[in-house]
């Protein structure tokens, strides 16, 4: 094979390099006389089969002649320049290695070797996908689409027959990977004059380069292009015309061909010359360039071309230079790809708002705005097509592979939105979060991402309604946001209840079977053979049994392996449901006769209280999630040792149920800015923050100058404290700014105003100006500012303005907030006008982030559990001390003995007061905080004490929200969400 290569190319051969990325490589194509074409007009793609036999090359130029060294030096120059550019790119990006894929239908191993040599010399990886010569259009397109979606491949070329180059095949290529310039988009950009934005046909460029390097002045020359088709013909015409040439195109069967040949100064052959066309039609002294792969096959009708023409540039010269120029295009493709990976301001098409007054309902506002297609949004923010999984038109999951691709990208600024102690109506943290990112991106042209929790359907149909924000600061479509989304909570429910079923089933079977019978069922004989599953082998290792043959265990080892000996009184794992149902707070299970008298008291929790939800929110990879799921402690055995999901053999199944839920959900705001919606643990009974993964991906996507705004549930004393002490410990991320949301309404409540009850109209104290109530209530705002300052992060107060608030009340709150140490305090009007109403808040956040933070944790996790609880109670809540119930003390002792004493603390406490008593507003003092129970979420990675009486299953009110929720069966539109 190598003997057929031109001598200078043989000089480029080098020992094989270590393989590049693991690509779908196929076996090399076999040598064959059947030829693949080379693109449109027989000269495009990889230029078809090459027959560069030395004897033929010599005869085409005259006996004894050799290829002009200048032309080969031109190939070397192109490859050398490409190598230098690539080396510079790799200095800054050491792991970057561009890959060229060539889809070949037919056998042309010579061209494979030429491409391989040139690619290796330049430092590229190359892979051939070899198809049979008779491959159908559909088969070729299928291969193209696979390469399109392979992020490891930066360029794609086609080496297929001319008849296979249909419009469907050509335009299946992604324009950004089309290094042969054959797609309509690349040709259109060339014709329009945007050559710097497209890839130009290497064959057409090779023709121009060879002419110009031969000293030909193209200005005013008459060029005849014969037998070229499609992209090659268009590219040649365009490039010649740009250089002032008069260009004509003709096919071999054109009646006036002889006269056109007589007129031409330069002839470019795009396909083989038919034998019936005599060479004498071409005038002596005419410059001829051949792009036809059959030019050297001996079918030229006789005559010594080298003697007949003034200058013959044969097909080997064009093809070799074209192959080198394709490598140059590949390097350009890689450079563009790298540039796209680096931080840049998004070219985001923001959606325009037309706010109405009075402000319509949230659902009406959401419906009035048409969201962008989610794949369009994904592309705008730098996601690749293979990094998203689209759900419908407006939602998509984002794959975690993005983190590996962007691992060298600097993170953006990290902003937490928290709040003062709220009323039961909520004070608009989600609305502020959405309004802030709308202001940053749509109005200040700063990359920003909102990261929100997925709402539970319990409150949606109970009291609270939706959680997509409100007014003109919402996530849309709000009904999709508030209802099933992509099914993450359902996956959590299924996984949680599978584990619950496994616990009780195991207790039942251990109570009703002998060791031998239990073992035979756990490790059954299948087709006469028994073997342990991988998770059973892991249990054997944990037990210190170093055996892999199920028949080799002793009776004692069989007993240890088969029995978990769960103490039913210690089971802490509950079943869950994503519905508010007070009658499931205490139930009895196992009452059917089939359960053989085994029954026990149990309960249901709301689905978002499941430890699996907390695991989802705190994990940073699929492998980490699997480990965390396996570590979840569900009970203790009768000797006091913890029993885990791994012991029950269910870890793998739980991971399978959660494999899609781990991917963050991409949505958008009313103004078309991106939002991640992922995980939704409650803040009063869990840690109350969206996922670490969503934050990490968003921080990479926004770039170093961008902002990620995430929200913590309820007041700063609950959600923010857990964000810092739990989430930041798990993620390693450092926050730059805290935005503390306050409302005049909530401050009046803390100042002694009447009670606020959901569904009951507000008293006049809340709808009329009352400066004294506001001033008295600012004590809670000042306390929450102090809590944030404990962690060394600058605080900005965002006053969420309602239409009943007066200027005097607004000014008073902002003044007192600044006096209390806030970096700034800003009134916000996003609810009524969208992002425009939060531009001042956005500017304040940007200024505060530039000042830097001195973030620190509140406590050392190595402290005893009791001391960590006391630190939170006294420093954050303002309690005088804590009081442990006997049950709580017993649990603390057990968890410490089991080795879990060094975990952070997640307090389960009412969100309606700094204390444990919901009716104590303002800043309660000198109270004793009662700890009624302590539980452990070992998989999630925290201990959670229960303060006072905390229910993990909400109930429905007298008039739940579901009275107003309905479906229009004609339009299928949801009604009544708010």
MIZAVO-775194 format. One record per residue (C-alpha): residue in three letters; y, x, z. Coordinates in steps of 0.05 Angstrom, whole numbers, plus 5000, padded with zeros to 4 digits. Layout:
N
alaYXZ ...
This chain:
978
unk500050005000 unk505150525020 unk504150894955 unk507650314920 unk513850384963 unk519850754935 unk519851484960 unk525951405005 unk522950785038 unk516551165052 unk520951655088 unk523151105135 unk516050965158 unk515051105232 unk509551025284 unk508750305306 unk513450095361 unk511449715423 unk511348965406 unk517548555420 unk517647855449 unk511147455447 unk512047075381 unk507346635341 unk504847205297 unk499647065245 unk494947535208 unk498347935152 unk498047605084 unk492447875039 unk494348214974 unk493547744917 unk495747654845 unk498646964860 unk505947034874 unk510746704919 unk517546614889 unk523546874923 unk528146284931 unk532545894884 unk532446184815 unk526546634833 unk531147134866 unk532846824934 unk529246825001 unk525247465002 unk525947544926 unk518647354911 unk513147854899 unk515448564885 unk511748994835 unk515049664846 unk509950094811 unk512750784798 unk510550774725 unk513950104712 unk520250324746 unk520350944703 unk519150574638 unk524650074652 unk529750634658 unk527151094605 unk521651614609 unk522352074668 unk528451744698 unk528951594772 unk532851084812 unk540051334820 unk540451664889 unk547151324901 unk543750644902 unk538550864952 unk544051184994 unk547450504994 unk541250195025 unk541050755077 unk548450645092 unk547449905104 unk541550025150 unk545150585187 unk551250145199 unk546849575222 unk543250035270 unk549850285299 unk552549585310 unk545949365342 unk545949975388 unk552949805412 unk550749095426 unk544649335464 unk548749815506 unk552249205536 unk546048765533 unk539949215546 unk534748655539 unk537548405473 unk532748495414 unk534148065352 unk528147765318 unk527547595243 unk522247095225 unk519747045153 unk515746445131 unk511546665072 unk507446195028 unk503446674986 unk501047384991 unk506147944984 unk504248495032 unk508748994996 unk514948605013 unk512348515084 unk512049275090 unk518949375061 unk521948865109 unk518149175167 unk520549875151 unk527749675144 unk527549245207 unk524449795248 unk529450305223 unk535149845244 unk531949685311 unk530048955298 unk523648575313 unk520548205254 unk514847695249 unk511447395189 unk508646695189 unk503846685131 unk501946025099 unk497145885041 unk500445924971 unk499245174961 unk502644965026 unk505944285022 unk513344155033 unk511643815100 unk507644415124 unk513344895107 unk518544455141 unk514144405202 unk514145165209 unk521645185197 unk522844685253 unk518645085301 unk522545715287 unk529145325292 unk527445145363 unk524945835384 unk530746145422 unk527646835414 unk528646825338 unk535646965312 unk534446945237 unk529746585189 unk528146755116 unk523546405067 unk518846755019 unk516046164981 unk515245944909 unk521345694870 unk518245004864 unk517944954940 unk525445044949 unk527244314954 unk533544074987 unk529343815045 unk526344505056 unk532944875050 unk536844425095 unk531344415148 unk533845115166 unk538845165222 unk545145445189 unk546145935246 unk539246235231 unk539746195155 unk540746945141 unk539446835067 unk545346355061 unk541345795026 unk543345185067 unk548744715043 unk552944875104 unk553045615091 unk554345515016 unk559845025031 unk563345515077 unk562846055024 unk565745614970 unk571345395018 unk573146115030 unk570346175101 unk565646755086 unk566847045156 unk563846405186 unk557646375143 unk551846785117 unk552446995044 unk546347064999 unk543847785006 unk541647774933 unk548547564908 unk551848074954 unk547148614928 unk549148474856 unk556548534873 unk555549154916 unk551449514863 unk556549364808 unk562449584850 unk558950214874 unk557450374801 unk564950394788 unk565449724751 unk572149374757 unk570248634758 unk577348374749 unk577648024681 unk570348164664 unk566147624630 unk559947504671 unk553947124645 unk548846884697 unk542446684662 unk536546304692 unk539146264763 unk538745614802 unk541345304865 unk544045744920 unk543546394882 unk547346124822 unk552745824867 unk553546454909 unk553946904847 unk559246464814 unk563346434877 unk563247184891 unk564747374819 unk570546884815 unk573447154879 unk573847834844 unk577547554783 unk571547514737 unk570546974685 unk563746704703 unk559046304658 unk552346014677 unk546745874629 unk539445724626 unk534646084578 unk534045464534 unk541545364523 unk542945294448 unk549145744450 unk545646294490 unk546146824435 unk553646744427 unk554546754503 unk550547394508 unk554847714453 unk561147544493 unk558747784561 unk560848444592 unk555748374647 unk549247974646 unk545647774710 unk538347544701 unk536247034753 unk529346894726 unk524347214677 unk526447274604 unk522146854557 unk518647264503 unk521946864448 unk528947104468 unk529847774432 unk533148354468 unk537648454407 unk541747854430 unk544448294485 unk549848744458 unk548849504467 unk553349754523 unk552649114563 unk551449214638 unk545148834658 unk542848664729 unk536148364742 unk534547914801 unk528047674770 unk521747904804 unk517847924738 unk522748394703 unk518248984715 unk511748644696 unk511748894624 unk513348224592 unk519948434562 unk518448384488 unk518449134477 unk524049644474 unk526650164521 unk531749804563 unk534650434591 unk536450654521 unk538649964496 unk543649804552 unk549650164579 unk547350084650 unk540949764675 unk540549584749 unk533349354756 unk530248874804 unk527949404853 unk535049624864 unk537448914876 unk531548724919 unk531749334964 unk539249274976 unk538448524987 unk533048665039 unk537849145074 unk543548645071 unk539048115102 unk538048595160 unk545648655164 unk546047895166 unk540847905222 unk545148375264 unk551147915252 unk546847315274 unk544947675338 unk552147865351 unk554347145343 unk548746915388 unk550747405442 unk557947185436 unk555846465446 unk552046665509 unk558146985540 unk563446605576 unk568246235531 unk572245615538 unk568145035513 unk570144695449 unk569344035485 unk571343385452 unk574243005511 unk574342255509 unk581041905513 unk582541405567 unk587040795560 unk587940575633 unk589539845645 unk593439535701 unk590939195742 unk584839655742 unk578639275717 unk571839305752 unk567939955750 unk562739645704 unk568039385656 unk571340075653 unk564640415641 unk562839925585 unk569640015551 unk568240755540 unk563140985488 unk559841625514 unk558342205468 unk551242305447 unk548242745501 unk545643255451 unk552743335425 unk555243455496 unk549643955508 unk551544355447 unk558944345467 unk557444665534 unk552845205506 unk545944915515 unk540845065461 unk536944515428 unk530444725460 unk533644735530 unk534543975534 unk529843385535 unk533642765513 unk532542095549 unk535641545506 unk542741675480 unk546541885542 unk541842265588 unk537942905582 unk533943365626 unk535744105624 unk530044615625 unk530045165675 unk529045695621 unk536545685614 unk537146085679 unk533146655649 unk537346655585 unk543846675624 unk541547115682 unk546747645665 unk552447145660 unk557447165717 unk557846535760 unk563946085760 unk567845855822 unk564145405871 unk567744815901 unk565144335954 unk567843625962 unk566943356033 unk570742836073 unk573342596139 unk569242126181 unk568841516134 unk569340776142 unk563040376124 unk566340276055 unk566441026038 unk572741416022 unk571341625950 unk568442325951 unk564542195886 unk570841905855 unk574842525876 unk569342985849 unk569442645781 unk577042595779 unk577643335795 unk573043565738 unk576343085690 unk583043405709 unk580444115703 unk577044045636 unk580443475599 unk587543635622 unk587744385641 unk582544615590 unk578344965643 unk570744945640 unk568244525697 unk561944165718 unk560843615769 unk554243625808 unk552642965841 unk546842665878 unk542542115847 unk543741465885 unk538141105920 unk536840405895 unk536340165967 unk543840175980 unk545239985907 unk541939305918 unk543839285992 unk550939426016 unk554040025983 unk553339865910 unk553340425859 unk555241155870 unk557841365802 unk564941435825 unk569940885812 unk575740645771 unk577541145717 unk573741705750 unk566441535737 unk559941795709 unk557741375650 unk553840965633 unk554440755705 unk548640265703 unk543940815678 unk546641275732 unk545540765787 unk538840485765 unk532640885746 unk536141485713 unk530341905688 unk525341705742 unk526142285791 unk526141845853 unk519941475827 unk516442145819 unk518242325890 unk515641645914 unk509041755877 unk508142465903 unk509942275975 unk505141685977 unk499542085945 unk500142576002 unk500342006053 unk494041706023 unk490642386025 unk492042456100 unk489041796121 unk483241846073 unk481442526100 unk481642276171 unk477141686152 unk471942116115 unk471642636170 unk470542086221 unk464741776182 unk460942366153 unk456942966177 unk459343666160 unk453943746106 unk455443076073 unk462843206074 unk461943906045 unk457343645989 unk462643145969 unk468343645973 unk464444155931 unk459843745888 unk454443995842 unk456243875769 unk450743985717 unk446944375769 unk452644845787 unk457544835845 unk464145195848 unk470545195889 unk477044975859 unk482745475862 unk486145105920 unk479545095958 unk478845845948 unk485845925978 unk483645526039 unk477445966047 unk482046576046 unk486646256098 unk480546136143 unk478246866135 unk472046676095 unk471447186039 unk466246825997 unk466646505929 unk459546215923 unk459245515953 unk451845615969 unk453246246010 unk457145926068 unk453845876136 unk453645226174 unk459345456218 unk463445636157 unk461844976124 unk464544616185 unk470945026187 unk472144916113 unk470444176110 unk474043926172 unk481543926183 unk480743556249 unk487443206242 unk490042896306 unk492342206283 unk497642176338 unk501142776309 unk501742526237 unk509142576217 unk508342436143 unk510541726126 unk509941296064 unk516441166027 unk519640635983 unk526440635948 unk528339955975 unk531839746039 unk526439376078 unk527239336153 unk520239026162 unk516939676142 unk520040066199 unk513639976238 unk507039766208 unk499539806222 unk495140116169 unk487640096159 unk486239376180 unk481439206123 unk473939216139 unk472939766088 unk476840246132 unk471340166185 unk475840046244 unk480340636232 unk487540396240 unk493940676267 unk501240516272 unk505640806217 unk512140666181 unk515740696114 unk521941116103 unk526941036047 unk524641475988 unk530641945991 unk528842116063 unk522242426039 unk521543166051 unk519643215978 unk526743005961 unk529343566006 unk524544055973 unk527143845904 unk534343945927 unk533144645956 unk528144965908 unk530245475857 unk524245485810 unk517845135793 unk513745665829 unk518145615891 unk517544855890 unk509944905888 unk509945385947 unk514644925986 unk510444315972 unk504244685996 unk507844896061 unk509744186081 unk506944036150 unk504143336155 unk500743346224 unk497443796275 unk490043886285 unk486643766351 unk487844486372 unk495344426359 unk495544816294 unk499644546235 unk496144186178 unk499544266110 unk499243946041 unk495744586019 unk490244466071 unk489243766042 unk488344065972 unk493943645941 unk499244175925 unk497544235851 unk497543475842 unk504243415876 unk507143945831 unk504543585769 unk508042945792 unk514443335803 unk514443785742 unk519643375704 unk523643165765 unk525543895778 unk529743915715 unk537043705727 unk539643085691 unk545643175645 unk550742605638 unk558242565628 unk564642295658 unk569141765628 unk573042335595 unk566942665566 unk566243245614 unk559343465636 unk555743235700 unk549143425731 unk545842865771 unk540043155810 unk536743005877 unk539542525928 unk537742656000 unk541742236050 unk546542646093 unk545442276158 unk537742336157 unk537042936111 unk541543506086 unk545643066039 unk546943525979 unk545143545906 unk540344065880 unk541044815883 unk538344855813 unk543744405784 unk549144825818 unk546145485794 unk545445255722 unk552444955722 unk555445595750 unk552445985692 unk554745485640 unk562045455662 unk562846215661 unk566646665707 unk573346295701 unk570245595706 unk568945135764 unk562944765792 unk564744185837 unk559243915881 unk559343385935 unk556543356006 unk554942686037 unk559142336089 unk563942716134 unk564943476138 unk561443466205 unk554943246171 unk554443386097 unk558943996095 unk555844326156 unk548944246124 unk551444486057 unk553745146089 unk548145256139 unk542245006098 unk543844966024 unk547845616020 unk542545986059 unk537245736010 unk541345865947 unk545046505965 unk551246195934 unk558146295965 unk563245725963 unk570445865943 unk574045235964 unk572944596005 unk576343955981 unk576743486041 unk577542756020 unk581742296064 unk584441596057 unk590141246093 unk585240686108 unk580341136145 unk585841486183 unk588540816207 unk581540646232 unk581241306270 unk588241166298 unk585840526332 unk585840026276 unk581239426275 unk573939526256 unk572239576182 unk566139186159 unk563039186090 unk563938516056 unk569438286104 unk576738286080 unk581038836111 unk585838656167 unk593338686153 unk593939356190 unk590339666129 unk594339316075 unk601339406105 unk605040036124 unk603540286194 unk605940986205 unk603741026278 unk596440856262 unk596441386208 unk599441916253 unk594541756309 unk588641766262 unk590342446233 unk586842756293 unk580242646255 unk583042976193 unk585443576234 unk578543636267 unk574943636200 unk579744166173 unk578044596234 unk570544496221 unk571444756150 unk575345346175 unk569545536220 unk566045766156 unk571946176130 unk573145756068 unk580145516047 unk581144766053 unk585044306007 unk586043586029 unk585443075973 unk588642425994 unk585141885954 unk590941395944 unk589940635946 unk594940155916 unk596939905986 unk598740606011 unk606240726019 unk610041366002 unk611741476075 unk604341436095 unk602341906039 unk607742416055 unk605942406129 unk598542546117 unk600043126070 unk604943426119 unk600243376179 unk594543666138 unk598544276120 unk600644376192 unk593244346212 unk591744946168 unk590044636100 unk591545096041 unk594844486010 unk594643726012 unk595243315948 unk595542565935 unk590642365880 unk591041785831 unk584841885789 unk582041195807 unk587740855769 unk589241355713 unk583341835708 unk583742595707 unk591242585694 unk592042325765 unk588642935795 unk591943495756 unk595843725818 unk589343745858 unk586144155802 unk591844655803 unk591444715879 unk583844835874 unk584945375822 unk590145715865 unk585845685928 unk579745955891 unk583846555868 unk585646725941 unk578346845958 unk574246606017 unk571146956078 unk564946536081 unk560446596142 unk554846186173 unk555745816238 unk549646096273 unk544146616267 unk537546286249 unk533946756297 unk536946386356 unk532345916394 unk532045206366 unk535544916427 unk541345416421 unk542345256348 unk542644516364 unk547544636420 unk552045066375 unk552644506324 unk553743976378 unk559144356414 unk562644726358 unk562444206303 unk561943526338 unk565843716400 unk560343516450 unk560343766521 unk552843906518 unk546243636492 unk540643256526 unk533443326503 unk528442776512 unk521442986536 unk518842826466 unk524243266435 unk522843846483 unk515343786469 unk516443826394 unk521144416400 unk515844786441 unk510444616390 unk514644836330 unk516645476365 unk509345626382 unk507345486309 unk512446006284 unk517845536258 unk523245706308 unk527346116259 unk529145546212 unk536145256205 unk537844586236 unk538943926199 unk541843416248 unk540142686236 unk546242336263 unk550641736249 unk556041876197 unk560941376227 unk563141806285 unk563442536306 unk559142326364 unk552541956366 unk556041286378 unk558540956313 unk564140586348 unk567341216376 unk572841376326 unk578041926322 unk575742546359 unk571142366417 unk570942876474 unk566643066534 unk560442686510 unk553242886519 unk549442886453 unk542442586463 unk536742876422 unk531342346421 unk526342706376 unk525443326334 unk521743366269 unk520143936221 unk520943976146 unk517444636136 unk516944586061 unk524344436055 unk525644966107 unk529144636166 unk528244306234 unk531443626241 unk533243346309 unk534442596314 unk540842426351 unk540541766389 unk537141216351 unk536841386277 unk533140946228 unk530141266166 unk529240586133 unk535640186121 unk535539426123 unk538738896080 unk545038526104 unk545637776105 unk548737776036 unk546038375997 unk549038625932 unk543238345893 unk546437655896 unk551437905844 unk546838325801 unk544137995738 unk542138135666 unk545137795605 unk538737635567 unk542537585501 unk546038265504 unk541338595555 unk547538825593 unk547238895668 unk552238505709 unk554738575781 unk554139325794 unk560139635827 
